[in-house]
């Protein structure tokens, strides 16, 4: 009883493992069964060829028996015509035996021809089924691969969902934050680069006004212009109070 239980449990585990391999790759299992069936069909074809050889031998034997019967009939008729009944009776007895052998061989030939025809039909039918099975294997293999790809695409579509609750959503948020920070740095740099431009431009304008005043003063000294016609007042208006103070201080010095 214990041995029986142990053996049953062992067979159950082996069957479990077999089922795992069986379901792991059903297309491969179908190909294995197909290849095995092809080998069996090849063996059946070899056996059928050998059996056909037997049929051909029986056919040749029947043809030989028929020729022998015809020969004996001719000889029996010839001796009868010649009036030799003794010899004719011998050939008649041999003819009777030959006809019996012919009938037996013809019966064997009929049986073998029928058996060969049935076996041939079975092999032809099996070959057609194997062709259908091969087409099914190709179809199932393609469908399995296609559906597996569709399943993977479905998983990827769920994984790549840009939702804030998913990892990709969080990563997208981090990336956008970094992009905003980089843009902020660029804007700050641009704003800082324009700082002091107004002061620089005012300084340049003041320098140009002071140079013009110096030239005007030189022209006055040379007598080319009179002090009344010099545009000092307009220059002061253009430069503003701060620039005017600086220009007046420089002229005083």
C-alpha positions in Angstrom: 0.0 0.0 0.0 2.8 2.4 0.9 4.7 1.6 -2.2 1.6 2.2 -4.3 1.0 5.6 -2.7 4.7 6.5 -3.3 4.5 5.4 -6.9 1.3 7.4 -7.4 2.8 10.5 -5.9 5.9 10.1 -8.0 3.9 9.7 -11.2 1.9 12.8 -10.3 5.0 14.9 -9.9 6.4 13.6 -13.2 3.1 14.4 -14.9 3.3 17.9 -13.4 6.7 18.5 -14.8 5.7 17.0 -18.1 2.7 19.4 -18.2 5.0 22.3 -17.5 7.2 21.4 -20.5 4.2 20.6 -22.6 2.6 24.1 -22.0 5.9 26.0 -22.1 6.1 25.9 -25.9 3.1 24.2 -27.5 4.3 25.1 -31.0 7.6 23.3 -30.4 5.7 20.3 -29.0 3.5 20.3 -32.2 6.6 20.4 -34.3 8.0 17.4 -32.4 4.8 15.5 -32.9 4.8 16.5 -36.6 8.4 15.3 -37.0 7.6 12.1 -35.3 4.6 11.5 -37.5 6.7 12.2 -40.6 9.2 9.6 -39.5 6.4 7.1 -38.9 5.1 7.9 -42.3 8.5 7.3 -43.8 8.6 4.0 -42.1 5.1 3.2 -43.4 6.1 4.1 -46.9 9.2 1.9 -46.7 6.9 -1.0 -45.5 4.5 -0.2 -48.3 7.3 -0.4 -50.9 8.4 -3.8 -49.5 4.8 -5.0 -49.6 4.4 -3.8 -53.1 7.4 -5.9 -53.9 5.5 -8.9 -52.5 2.5 -8.1 -54.7 4.7 -7.8 -57.8 6.2 -11.3 -57.0 2.7 -12.8 -56.6 1.6 -11.1 -59.8 4.5 -12.6 -61.7 3.7 -16.0 -60.2 0.1 -15.7 -61.3 1.2 -14.8 -64.8 3.5 -17.7 -64.8 0.7 -20.0 -63.6 -1.6 -18.7 -66.4 1.0 -19.4 -69.0 1.6 -22.9 -67.6 -2.1 -23.6 -67.6 -2.4 -22.5 -71.3 0.5 -24.6 -72.2 -1.0 -27.7 -70.5 -4.3 -27.1 -72.1 -2.7 -27.0 -75.5 -0.7 -30.2 -74.8 -3.8 -32.0 -73.5 -5.8 -31.1 -76.6 -3.0 -32.1 -78.9 -2.7 -35.6 -77.4 -6.4 -36.0 -77.4 -6.5 -35.2 -81.1 -3.6 -37.6 -81.6 -5.6 -40.4 -79.9 -3.1 -40.7 -77.1 -5.4 -40.7 -74.1 -2.9 -42.0 -71.7 -0.5 -39.1 -72.2 -3.4 -36.7 -72.5 -4.7 -37.9 -69.1 -1.3 -37.2 -67.6 -1.3 -33.6 -68.9 -5.0 -33.2 -67.9 -4.1 -34.2 -64.3 -1.1 -31.7 -64.3 -3.5 -29.1 -65.8 -5.9 -29.6 -63.0 -3.2 -29.1 -60.4 -1.9 -26.0 -62.3 -5.4 -24.5 -62.3 -5.7 -25.1 -58.6 -2.4 -23.4 -58.0 -3.4 -20.5 -60.3 -6.7 -20.0 -58.4 -4.8 -20.0 -55.1 -2.3 -17.5 -56.4 -5.0 -15.3 -57.9 -6.8 -15.3 -54.6 -3.6 -14.3 -52.9 -3.0 -11.6 -55.5 -6.5 -10.2 -55.0 -6.0 -10.1 -51.2 -2.6 -8.5 -51.5 -3.7 -5.9 -54.1 -6.6 -4.9 -51.8 -4.4 -4.7 -48.7 -1.9 -2.6 -50.7 -4.6 -0.3 -52.0 -6.0 0.2 -48.5 -2.5 0.9 -47.0 -1.7 3.3 -49.9 -4.9 5.2 -49.2 -4.1 5.4 -45.5 -0.6 6.7 -46.2 -1.9 9.2 -48.7 -4.6 10.4 -46.2 -1.9 10.6 -43.5 0.3 12.7 -45.8 -2.6 15.1 -46.4 -3.2 15.4 -42.7 0.5 16.1 -42.1 0.4 18.9 -44.7 -2.6 20.4 -43.0 -0.8 20.0 -39.6 2.2 21.7 -41.0 0.1 24.6 -42.2 -1.6 24.8 -38.8 1.8 24.8 -37.0 2.9 27.7 -39.1 -0.4 29.6 -38.5 -0.3 29.0 -34.8 3.3 30.0 -34.5 2.6 33.3 -36.3 -0.5 33.9 -34.2 1.3 33.2 -30.9 4.1 35.5 -31.9 1.7 38.2 -33.0 -0.4 38.0 -29.9 2.7 38.0 -27.7 3.8 41.1 -29.4 0.4 42.7 -28.9 0.5 41.8 -25.2 4.0 43.4 -24.9 2.8 46.5 -26.6 -0.2 46.6 -24.3 2.2 46.4 -21.3 4.4 49.1 -22.8 1.4 51.4 -23.3 0.5 51.0 -19.6 4.2 51.6 -18.6 4.6 54.7 -20.8 1.4 56.3 -19.5 2.6 59.9 -18.6 0.5 60.1 -15.5 1.8 61.7 -12.3 1.2 58.5 -10.5 3.6 56.5 -12.6 7.3 56.4 -12.7 7.4 58.0 -16.2 5.1 60.7 -15.0 7.4 61.5 -12.1 10.4 61.5 -14.4 8.7 63.8 -16.8 8.0 66.2 -14.0 11.7 66.2 -12.9 12.7 66.8 -16.5 10.3 69.7 -16.9 11.7 71.2 -13.6 15.2 71.0 -14.9 14.2 72.6 -18.2 12.5 75.4 -16.3 15.6 75.9 -14.1 17.9 76.0 -17.2 15.6 78.5 -18.9 15.6 80.6 -15.6 19.4 80.6 -15.7 19.5 81.7 -19.3 17.0 84.5 -18.5 19.0 85.7 -15.4 22.2 85.7 -17.5 20.5 87.7 -20.2 19.1 90.2 -17.6 22.5 90.6 -15.9 24.2 91.1 -19.2 22.1 94.2 -19.8 22.8 95.7 -16.3 25.0 98.8 -16.5 24.5 99.4 -20.2 22.7 102.7 -19.5 25.6 103.9 -17.3 28.1 102.9 -19.9 26.1 104.7 -22.6 25.8 107.8 -20.4 29.6 107.8 -19.8 30.3 107.5 -23.5 27.9 110.3 -24.2 29.5 112.5 -21.5 33.0 111.8 -22.9 31.8 112.8 -26.4 30.3 116.0 -25.0 33.4 116.9 -23.1 35.5 116.3 -26.2 33.1 118.6 -28.2 33.4 121.2 -25.5 37.2 121.0 -25.5 37.1 121.4 -29.3 34.8 124.4 -29.0 37.0 126.0 -26.4 40.0 125.5 -28.7 38.1 127.1 -31.5 37.3 130.1 -29.3 40.9 130.4 -28.4 41.8 130.5 -32.0 39.2 133.1 -32.7 37.2 130.8 -34.9 34.2 131.1 -32.7 33.0 133.6 -30.2 32.0 132.4 -26.7 28.4 133.5 -27.4 28.0 131.0 -30.2 29.3 128.0 -28.3 26.5 125.4 -27.6 27.5 124.7 -24.0 23.9 125.2 -22.8 22.5 122.7 -25.3 25.2 120.2 -24.3 24.3 120.6 -20.6 20.6 120.0 -21.5 21.4 116.8 -23.4 23.7 115.3 -20.7 21.5 116.1 -17.7 22.4 117.5 -14.3 24.9 114.8 -13.3 26.8 114.9 -16.6 26.8 118.7 -16.6 28.3 118.9 -13.1 31.0 116.5 -14.2 31.7 118.5 -17.4 31.8 121.8 -15.4 34.1 120.3 -12.8 36.4 119.1 -15.5 36.4 122.5 -17.3 37.2 124.2 -13.9 40.2 121.9 -13.4 
